[in-house]
């Protein structure tokens, strides 16, 4: 039951007011290896925490010198000044680039504009790129997880209170 509710919650969150992601996040080139990206929001201290969460990055190719992180909010639109359609891209929370020293990236490895959804959960996407010593992308990975204010409710409670499921 718990996994069904969690799956339902993520499916509903991902369908609500989503914006399309940048092409780099939607389509991975057949020639670009895929990184394994894992993280949780467990150590995020509320709205607008500037310390990045801890990550585990796997399948990092040889020659990786740096990891570049960027966070997108699928449910919040940002104005696209160069486009004619207005608010048509996901809100970017920024990220950071760090030297690659191993798979485990500690809490606060870089500063960013942390998640801060309105009264409902938002689906956030971390994009991670492995860069060589010439700053060329040699691998890319993404991880999506919902974030909601409160932090003490279970995902089942949040999905019930927000979506009535």
N, C-alpha and C positions, 0 to 999 in steps of 0.2 A: 504494500500500500504506500509506504514511504517513497519508494522509487517511482511509482506511478504519479504521485502528487508532485514530486520534484520534477519529473519529466514534463508534466502538464504545466507546471509553473514556468519552467524555462521556455517551453514552446509558446506559451501565451505572452511572456515578456518579450521574446524575440519577434513576435508578430505585431506588437503594439507600437505604433508610431516609429517604426524603424526607418532609418535613413540608409541609403546604400553606402557601402564602404568604398574606400579608395580602391582602384583596380589592383594594387599590389596585395591587398588583403583578400580579395575575392578570387583571384586567379593566380595560381602558382605556376610559374614556368616549369615545363617538363625538365629543363636543365638545372633548375635551382633546387638543391636538396632541402628537405623539410626538417626544421628543428623541432624537438619536443619541448613544449613550454608548459610548466606547471607552476601554479601559485594559488594562494587563498587570500581572502580578505581578512582572515582571523586576527592579524596584528595591525590592521588599519584602525587608527584612532579617530573614528568619526569623520564628519564632513570636512573636506578640504585638508586632510592630512597631507603634508608635503613630503613625508618619507615613503619611498617606494616600498612595496611589500617584498618579502623574500620570494625568490624564484628558484626553480630547479630547471636547468636547460640541458637537454640531452641531444644526442646525435649531432654534436657540434663537429663540423669538419676540420681536418687538419689545416693549418694556415690561418685559423681565426685569431685575429689580434684584438678585436673589439666586439662588444654586443651593444646594439642600439635598440632602445625600448621606446615605444610610443603607445599611449592609451587613447582609445576612441570610445565615445558614448553613442551607442546605436539608437538611443531613444531621444536624444537631444540634437536638434538641428543647429548648424552654424551657417552664417551668411557666407556665400561664395561670391566675393566681389568681382571675380573675373568671369563668372557665369551669368547667364541671363535669367536663370530660374530662381534666384534668391536663396532661400534657406534650403539647400539641397545636398549638403554634405554633413557627415557626422561631426559632432563637436570634438575637437582635439584637446586633450588634457596635457599634452606635452609628454615629456619623458626624459631620457638621458642616454648618453653613450659612456660606457665604462670599458676599461681594459679587461680582456678575457683572462681569468686566472683559474677557472674551473667551473663545474656544473652548478654549484650552490652559490647563489647570489644573495647576500645578506640583506636584512631589513635596512632601509635607508641608504642603499648603495648609490642612489641618485635622488634628486629632488624633482617633484612634478606637482601638478595641480590635481590633487586626489579626487575621488568620486564624490559627488554631492547631488544626488537625485532629488527631485521634488518629493512629494509625499508617497510616491509609488516606487517600486523597484525599477531600475534601469539595467539594461544589458550592456556590459562593458567588454571591450576587446583590446587585449594587449597584443601588439605586433612586436616581434623580436627579430632583428636582422643580425646575422653574423657577418662581420666585415673583415677583410684582410688588411694588411698593413698599408695598402693604397686606398683604403676606404671603399673598396668595391664589395658589393653584396655577394656573398658566396653561399648563403643559406638563409631561409626565412621560416618563421613559424608564428602561429597565432593561438591564443587561448581566450575563450569567451566565458564570463561568469557574471551572474546578476549581482547587484549590490543594492542594498536598501538601508534606509536610516533605521536606527534602533539597535541593531546588533544583538539583541537578546532573544528575539523571536526566532523560531525555527523557520525554515523555508516553507514548510507546510502551513504554518500560521500566517505567514506573509501572503502566500498564494490565496488562502481562504479569505483573509481580510481585504485584500486588494481586488481580487478577481472573482470572489464568490464561488470558487471551485473546491 
